[in-house]
Amino acid sequence: MSLQPAAARSPVPALTGGALDDTVRISYHHGMKTTVSEKGQITIPKRLRDRLGLRPGTVLEFEETDGRLVGRKLVPADHLEQLVGILHLPGGTDAFIREIRGPGPDELAE
């Protein structure tokens, strides 16, 4: 154990070689860890980014659940899917298309 003052030691002890050590070792071999920056930012480990398909520009939504931070990848909205069902045509689509196209070649021959 180090004899440094408590303020100089890391508040998060790490286990190394079965003994308690006062230094924090960032290792992705025994688990994935990250540190929150002064701005509240974190780096998501590459192995997780690759597994979850997180690319630059991916939007994540965070919530707190039972004392845990849960992040979810938001799936971009399909803009065409949002348009389905918003147009209400009296007589239906076929009647509307006949109206905007005018008489067809079969109707002109009559």
VMD Tcl script that builds the backbone (N, CA, C; Angstrom):
set m [mol new atoms 330]
animate dup $m
set s [atomselect $m all]
$s set {name element resname resid chain x y z} {
  {N N MET 1 A 0.850 -1.170 0.000}
  {CA C MET 1 A 0.000 0.000 0.000}
  {C C MET 1 A 0.891 1.225 0.000}
  {N N SER 2 A 0.526 2.233 -0.745}
  {CA C SER 2 A 1.295 3.463 -0.843}
  {C C SER 2 A 1.085 4.327 0.389}
  {N N LEU 3 A 2.099 5.120 0.717}
  {CA C LEU 3 A 1.993 6.028 1.851}
  {C C LEU 3 A 1.687 7.449 1.412}
  {N N GLN 4 A 1.165 7.623 0.213}
  {CA C GLN 4 A 0.799 8.949 -0.272}
  {C C GLN 4 A -0.423 9.441 0.481}
  {N N PRO 5 A -0.585 10.776 0.596}
  {CA C PRO 5 A -1.807 11.300 1.203}
  {C C PRO 5 A -3.027 10.849 0.397}
  {N N ALA 6 A -4.155 10.742 1.066}
  {CA C ALA 6 A -5.370 10.252 0.423}
  {C C ALA 6 A -5.740 11.067 -0.798}
  {N N ALA 7 A -5.518 12.382 -0.768}
  {CA C ALA 7 A -5.887 13.240 -1.893}
  {C C ALA 7 A -5.046 12.926 -3.125}
  {N N ALA 8 A -3.827 12.425 -2.949}
  {CA C ALA 8 A -2.948 12.145 -4.076}
  {C C ALA 8 A -3.218 10.782 -4.687}
  {N N ARG 9 A -3.889 9.893 -3.947}
  {CA C ARG 9 A -4.181 8.559 -4.460}
  {C C ARG 9 A -5.446 8.574 -5.304}
  {N N SER 10 A -5.530 7.614 -6.174}
  {CA C SER 10 A -6.724 7.469 -6.991}
  {C C SER 10 A -7.870 6.976 -6.116}
  {N N PRO 11 A -9.076 7.510 -6.280}
  {CA C PRO 11 A -10.199 7.054 -5.483}
  {C C PRO 11 A -10.694 5.667 -5.893}
  {N N VAL 12 A -10.213 5.148 -7.027}
  {CA C VAL 12 A -10.663 3.855 -7.515}
  {C C VAL 12 A -9.487 2.886 -7.478}
  {N N PRO 13 A -9.420 2.034 -6.466}
  {CA C PRO 13 A -8.313 1.077 -6.425}
  {C C PRO 13 A -8.494 -0.009 -7.473}
  {N N ALA 14 A -7.388 -0.540 -7.956}
  {CA C ALA 14 A -7.429 -1.624 -8.937}
  {C C ALA 14 A -6.745 -2.841 -8.350}
  {N N LEU 15 A -7.201 -4.019 -8.751}
  {CA C LEU 15 A -6.573 -5.253 -8.299}
  {C C LEU 15 A -5.525 -5.664 -9.318}
  {N N THR 16 A -4.288 -5.866 -8.863}
  {CA C THR 16 A -3.226 -6.335 -9.750}
  {C C THR 16 A -2.481 -7.438 -9.039}
  {N N GLY 17 A -2.353 -8.543 -9.684}
  {CA C GLY 17 A -1.614 -9.655 -9.115}
  {C C GLY 17 A -2.175 -10.145 -7.801}
  {N N GLY 18 A -3.453 -9.938 -7.552}
  {CA C GLY 18 A -4.072 -10.391 -6.322}
  {C C GLY 18 A -3.894 -9.422 -5.168}
  {N N ALA 19 A -3.167 -8.336 -5.360}
  {CA C ALA 19 A -2.957 -7.363 -4.283}
  {C C ALA 19 A -3.655 -6.069 -4.634}
  {N N LEU 20 A -4.054 -5.322 -3.619}
  {CA C LEU 20 A -4.708 -4.037 -3.822}
  {C C LEU 20 A -3.666 -3.007 -4.203}
  {N N ASP 21 A -3.867 -2.312 -5.287}
  {CA C ASP 21 A -2.932 -1.304 -5.780}
  {C C ASP 21 A -3.684 0.020 -5.843}
  {N N ASP 22 A -3.009 1.128 -5.555}
  {CA C ASP 22 A -3.658 2.437 -5.546}
  {C C ASP 22 A -3.663 3.114 -6.906}
  {N N THR 23 A -3.173 2.491 -7.921}
  {CA C THR 23 A -3.187 3.093 -9.255}
  {C C THR 23 A -4.283 2.448 -10.074}
  {N N VAL 24 A -4.856 3.219 -10.963}
  {CA C VAL 24 A -5.902 2.699 -11.843}
  {C C VAL 24 A -5.251 2.332 -13.157}
  {N N ARG 25 A -5.438 1.116 -13.571}
  {CA C ARG 25 A -4.894 0.655 -14.843}
  {C C ARG 25 A -6.055 0.463 -15.792}
  {N N ILE 26 A -5.994 1.144 -16.892}
  {CA C ILE 26 A -7.065 1.006 -17.878}
  {C C ILE 26 A -6.728 -0.193 -18.743}
  {N N SER 27 A -7.539 -1.210 -18.652}
  {CA C SER 27 A -7.306 -2.439 -19.387}
  {C C SER 27 A -8.637 -2.911 -19.953}
  {N N TYR 28 A -8.638 -3.220 -21.236}
  {CA C TYR 28 A -9.847 -3.728 -21.856}
  {C C TYR 28 A -9.837 -5.247 -21.934}
  {N N HIS 29 A -8.839 -5.888 -21.321}
  {CA C HIS 29 A -8.758 -7.343 -21.361}
  {C C HIS 29 A -9.690 -7.981 -20.338}
  {N N HIS 30 A -9.859 -7.377 -19.162}
  {CA C HIS 30 A -10.648 -7.972 -18.093}
  {C C HIS 30 A -12.016 -7.329 -17.968}
  {N N GLY 31 A -12.363 -6.456 -18.836}
  {CA C GLY 31 A -13.626 -5.736 -18.803}
  {C C GLY 31 A -13.436 -4.454 -19.585}
  {N N MET 32 A -14.488 -3.779 -19.814}
  {CA C MET 32 A -14.384 -2.535 -20.576}
  {C C MET 32 A -14.680 -1.373 -19.659}
  {N N LYS 33 A -13.740 -0.474 -19.548}
  {CA C LYS 33 A -13.868 0.676 -18.660}
  {C C LYS 33 A -13.660 1.951 -19.458}
  {N N THR 34 A -14.217 3.010 -18.963}
  {CA C THR 34 A -13.986 4.314 -19.555}
  {C C THR 34 A -14.071 5.336 -18.442}
  {N N THR 35 A -13.548 6.514 -18.671}
  {CA C THR 35 A -13.533 7.575 -17.668}
  {C C THR 35 A -14.331 8.758 -18.193}
  {N N VAL 36 A -15.151 9.339 -17.362}
  {CA C VAL 36 A -15.922 10.520 -17.735}
  {C C VAL 36 A -14.995 11.723 -17.717}
  {N N SER 37 A -14.980 12.487 -18.809}
  {CA C SER 37 A -14.114 13.669 -18.892}
  {C C SER 37 A -14.735 14.825 -18.113}
  {N N GLU 38 A -14.001 15.922 -18.030}
  {CA C GLU 38 A -14.509 17.112 -17.338}
  {C C GLU 38 A -15.772 17.649 -18.003}
  {N N LYS 39 A -15.921 17.405 -19.298}
  {CA C LYS 39 A -17.107 17.859 -20.030}
  {C C LYS 39 A -18.234 16.835 -19.990}
  {N N GLY 40 A -18.044 15.728 -19.267}
  {CA C GLY 40 A -19.077 14.698 -19.186}
  {C C GLY 40 A -19.042 13.735 -20.347}
  {N N GLN 41 A -17.964 13.730 -21.119}
  {CA C GLN 41 A -17.865 12.855 -22.287}
  {C C GLN 41 A -17.201 11.540 -21.920}
  {N N ILE 42 A -17.554 10.495 -22.669}
  {CA C ILE 42 A -16.916 9.192 -22.508}
  {C C ILE 42 A -16.530 8.665 -23.874}
  {N N THR 43 A -15.631 7.700 -23.895}
  {CA C THR 43 A -15.285 6.999 -25.123}
  {C C THR 43 A -15.827 5.590 -25.006}
  {N N ILE 44 A -16.626 5.188 -25.959}
  {CA C ILE 44 A -17.175 3.837 -25.966}
  {C C ILE 44 A -16.097 2.929 -26.549}
  {N N PRO 45 A -15.735 1.863 -25.848}
  {CA C PRO 45 A -14.685 0.974 -26.353}
  {C C PRO 45 A -14.983 0.473 -27.768}
  {N N LYS 46 A -13.925 0.372 -28.578}
  {CA C LYS 46 A -14.057 0.007 -29.986}
  {C C LYS 46 A -14.781 -1.323 -30.180}
  {N N ARG 47 A -14.488 -2.296 -29.331}
  {CA C ARG 47 A -15.134 -3.599 -29.461}
  {C C ARG 47 A -16.657 -3.455 -29.363}
  {N N LEU 48 A -17.146 -2.605 -28.463}
  {CA C LEU 48 A -18.590 -2.376 -28.345}
  {C C LEU 48 A -19.124 -1.581 -29.527}
  {N N ARG 49 A -18.365 -0.556 -29.953}
  {CA C ARG 49 A -18.809 0.243 -31.107}
  {C C ARG 49 A -18.977 -0.650 -32.327}
  {N N ASP 50 A -18.009 -1.538 -32.550}
  {CA C ASP 50 A -18.086 -2.435 -33.706}
  {C C ASP 50 A -19.253 -3.403 -33.573}
  {N N ARG 51 A -19.416 -3.994 -32.404}
  {CA C ARG 51 A -20.471 -4.992 -32.184}
  {C C ARG 51 A -21.857 -4.370 -32.343}
  {N N LEU 52 A -22.021 -3.114 -31.892}
  {CA C LEU 52 A -23.331 -2.465 -31.928}
  {C C LEU 52 A -23.552 -1.616 -33.176}
  {N N GLY 53 A -22.548 -1.535 -34.033}
  {CA C GLY 53 A -22.687 -0.742 -35.263}
  {C C GLY 53 A -22.753 0.747 -35.004}
  {N N LEU 54 A -22.022 1.226 -34.001}
  {CA C LEU 54 A -22.008 2.655 -33.685}
  {C C LEU 54 A -20.961 3.341 -34.545}
  {N N ARG 55 A -21.408 4.190 -35.423}
  {CA C ARG 55 A -20.534 4.921 -36.339}
  {C C ARG 55 A -20.578 6.402 -35.978}
  {N N PRO 56 A -19.611 7.188 -36.466}
  {CA C PRO 56 A -19.684 8.637 -36.216}
  {C C PRO 56 A -21.019 9.186 -36.698}
  {N N GLY 57 A -21.667 9.967 -35.872}
  {CA C GLY 57 A -22.970 10.543 -36.206}
  {C C GLY 57 A -24.138 9.734 -35.679}
  {N N THR 58 A -23.889 8.535 -35.143}
  {CA C THR 58 A -24.968 7.728 -34.572}
  {C C THR 58 A -25.539 8.448 -33.359}
  {N N VAL 59 A -26.853 8.539 -33.271}
  {CA C VAL 59 A -27.507 9.205 -32.155}
  {C C VAL 59 A -27.853 8.172 -31.095}
  {N N LEU 60 A -27.451 8.458 -29.858}
  {CA C LEU 60 A -27.767 7.590 -28.724}
  {C C LEU 60 A -28.698 8.328 -27.782}
  {N N GLU 61 A -29.614 7.595 -27.189}
  {CA C GLU 61 A -30.521 8.154 -26.185}
  {C C GLU 61 A -30.172 7.501 -24.851}
  {N N PHE 62 A -30.008 8.309 -23.797}
  {CA C PHE 62 A -29.635 7.785 -22.489}
  {C C PHE 62 A -30.769 7.972 -21.498}
  {N N GLU 63 A -30.877 7.009 -20.582}
  {CA C GLU 63 A -31.822 7.115 -19.474}
  {C C GLU 63 A -31.216 6.416 -18.270}
  {N N GLU 64 A -31.712 6.757 -17.101}
  {CA C GLU 64 A -31.258 6.132 -15.860}
  {C C GLU 64 A -32.306 5.105 -15.467}
  {N N THR 65 A -31.870 3.862 -15.256}
  {CA C THR 65 A -32.762 2.775 -14.868}
  {C C THR 65 A -32.142 2.034 -13.699}
  {N N ASP 66 A -32.794 2.095 -12.537}
  {CA C ASP 66 A -32.318 1.388 -11.345}
  {C C ASP 66 A -30.853 1.693 -11.043}
  {N N GLY 67 A -30.457 2.950 -11.137}
  {CA C GLY 67 A -29.093 3.354 -10.824}
  {C C GLY 67 A -28.080 3.038 -11.909}
  {N N ARG 68 A -28.546 2.629 -13.078}
  {CA C ARG 68 A -27.663 2.309 -14.194}
  {C C ARG 68 A -27.925 3.271 -15.339}
  {N N LEU 69 A -26.874 3.597 -16.054}
  {CA C LEU 69 A -26.995 4.420 -17.240}
  {C C LEU 69 A -27.222 3.492 -18.427}
  {N N VAL 70 A -28.339 3.676 -19.112}
  {CA C VAL 70 A -28.693 2.824 -20.249}
  {C C VAL 70 A -28.720 3.686 -21.497}
  {N N GLY 71 A -27.940 3.296 -22.490}
  {CA C GLY 71 A -27.913 4.012 -23.759}
  {C C GLY 71 A -28.502 3.160 -24.851}
  {N N ARG 72 A -29.324 3.767 -25.695}
  {CA C ARG 72 A -29.941 3.044 -26.812}
  {C C ARG 72 A -29.647 3.784 -28.103}
  {N N LYS 73 A -29.339 3.010 -29.136}
  {CA C LYS 73 A -29.110 3.590 -30.456}
  {C C LYS 73 A -30.465 3.905 -31.065}
  {N N LEU 74 A -30.644 5.139 -31.509}
  {CA C LEU 74 A -31.897 5.519 -32.160}
  {C C LEU 74 A -31.808 5.158 -33.637}
  {N N VAL 75 A -32.835 4.489 -34.120}
  {CA C VAL 75 A -32.896 4.110 -35.522}
  {C C VAL 75 A -33.464 5.301 -36.285}
  {N N PRO 76 A -32.774 5.734 -37.345}
  {CA C PRO 76 A -33.292 6.878 -38.101}
  {C C PRO 76 A -34.680 6.587 -38.656}
  {N N ALA 77 A -35.523 7.598 -38.631}
  {CA C ALA 77 A -36.886 7.445 -39.135}
  {C C ALA 77 A -36.876 7.334 -40.654}
  {N N ASP 78 A -37.734 6.476 -41.174}
  {CA C ASP 78 A -37.911 6.350 -42.618}
  {C C ASP 78 A -38.904 7.439 -43.029}
  {N N HIS 79 A -38.421 8.426 -43.757}
  {CA C HIS 79 A -39.257 9.572 -44.105}
  {C C HIS 79 A -40.457 9.184 -44.965}
  {N N LEU 80 A -40.305 8.195 -45.835}
  {CA C LEU 80 A -41.443 7.759 -46.640}
  {C C LEU 80 A -42.488 7.065 -45.779}
  {N N GLU 81 A -42.029 6.301 -44.783}
  {CA C GLU 81 A -42.965 5.602 -43.897}
  {C C GLU 81 A -43.837 6.610 -43.147}
  {N N GLN 82 A -43.292 7.779 -42.841}
  {CA C GLN 82 A -44.051 8.798 -42.125}
  {C C GLN 82 A -45.169 9.389 -42.981}
  {N N LEU 83 A -45.063 9.251 -44.302}
  {CA C LEU 83 A -46.068 9.826 -45.205}
  {C C LEU 83 A -47.246 8.898 -45.476}
  {N N VAL 84 A -47.088 7.622 -45.169}
  {CA C VAL 84 A -48.149 6.654 -45.458}
  {C C VAL 84 A -49.401 7.008 -44.663}
  {N N GLY 85 A -50.517 7.122 -45.399}
  {CA C GLY 85 A -51.807 7.341 -44.763}
  {C C GLY 85 A -52.168 8.789 -44.479}
  {N N ILE 86 A -51.340 9.758 -44.901}
  {CA C ILE 86 A -51.686 11.152 -44.580}
  {C C ILE 86 A -52.582 11.790 -45.638}
  {N N LEU 87 A -52.653 11.195 -46.819}
  {CA C LEU 87 A -53.449 11.756 -47.904}
  {C C LEU 87 A -54.790 11.032 -47.962}
  {N N HIS 88 A -55.869 11.793 -47.797}
  {CA C HIS 88 A -57.215 11.213 -47.838}
  {C C HIS 88 A -57.897 11.690 -49.115}
  {N N LEU 89 A -58.170 10.758 -50.029}
  {CA C LEU 89 A -58.755 11.088 -51.328}
  {C C LEU 89 A -60.176 10.560 -51.412}
  {N N PRO 90 A -61.124 11.454 -51.705}
  {CA C PRO 90 A -62.487 10.963 -51.892}
  {C C PRO 90 A -62.530 10.097 -53.153}
  {N N GLY 91 A -63.087 8.922 -53.044}
  {CA C GLY 91 A -63.159 8.013 -54.188}
  {C C GLY 91 A -61.942 7.109 -54.307}
  {N N GLY 92 A -60.903 7.345 -53.534}
  {CA C GLY 92 A -59.724 6.482 -53.545}
  {C C GLY 92 A -58.657 6.925 -54.526}
  {N N THR 93 A -57.570 6.211 -54.525}
  {CA C THR 93 A -56.405 6.534 -55.345}
  {C C THR 93 A -56.686 6.383 -56.828}
  {N N ASP 94 A -57.374 5.313 -57.226}
  {CA C ASP 94 A -57.641 5.086 -58.649}
  {C C ASP 94 A -58.453 6.225 -59.252}
  {N N ALA 95 A -59.472 6.683 -58.542}
  {CA C ALA 95 A -60.291 7.797 -59.041}
  {C C ALA 95 A -59.459 9.063 -59.158}
  {N N PHE 96 A -58.574 9.304 -58.223}
  {CA C PHE 96 A -57.721 10.492 -58.261}
  {C C PHE 96 A -56.786 10.441 -59.469}
  {N N ILE 97 A -56.188 9.286 -59.717}
  {CA C ILE 97 A -55.264 9.155 -60.850}
  {C C ILE 97 A -56.008 9.344 -62.171}
  {N N ARG 98 A -57.211 8.773 -62.299}
  {CA C ARG 98 A -58.007 8.976 -63.520}
  {C C ARG 98 A -58.314 10.460 -63.708}
  {N N GLU 99 A -58.605 11.145 -62.601}
  {CA C GLU 99 A -58.939 12.568 -62.679}
  {C C GLU 99 A -57.737 13.407 -63.120}
  {N N ILE 100 A -56.561 13.157 -62.588}
  {CA C ILE 100 A -55.411 14.011 -62.940}
  {C C ILE 100 A -54.820 13.655 -64.295}
  {N N ARG 101 A -55.014 12.417 -64.767}
  {CA C ARG 101 A -54.484 12.025 -66.074}
  {C C ARG 101 A -55.413 12.417 -67.219}
  {N N GLY 102 A -56.652 12.580 -66.911}
  {CA C GLY 102 A -57.609 12.881 -67.972}
  {C C GLY 102 A -58.048 11.606 -68.659}
  {N N PRO 103 A -58.808 11.722 -69.727}
  {CA C PRO 103 A -59.307 10.526 -70.401}
  {C C PRO 103 A -58.160 9.739 -71.033}
  {N N GLY 104 A -58.219 8.428 -70.919}
  {CA C GLY 104 A -57.198 7.550 -71.502}
  {C C GLY 104 A -57.470 7.294 -72.955}
  {N N PRO 105 A -56.544 6.613 -73.642}
  {CA C PRO 105 A -56.716 6.348 -75.084}
  {C C PRO 105 A -57.979 5.508 -75.382}
  {N N ASP 106 A -58.338 4.626 -74.493}
  {CA C ASP 106 A -59.543 3.817 -74.698}
  {C C ASP 106 A -60.791 4.680 -74.618}
  {N N GLU 107 A -60.779 5.645 -73.727}
  {CA C GLU 107 A -61.941 6.519 -73.545}
  {C C GLU 107 A -62.065 7.532 -74.690}
  {N N LEU 108 A -60.942 7.947 -75.272}
  {CA C LEU 108 A -60.966 8.901 -76.385}
  {C C LEU 108 A -61.534 8.260 -77.658}
  {N N ALA 109 A -61.304 6.959 -77.861}
  {CA C ALA 109 A -61.766 6.258 -79.059}
  {C C ALA 109 A -63.265 6.123 -79.078}
  {N N GLU 110 A -63.921 6.202 -77.934}
  {CA C GLU 110 A -65.375 6.031 -77.873}
  {C C GLU 110 A -66.120 7.182 -78.400}
}
mol reanalyze $m
mol bondsrecalc $m
mol representation Tube
mol addrep $m
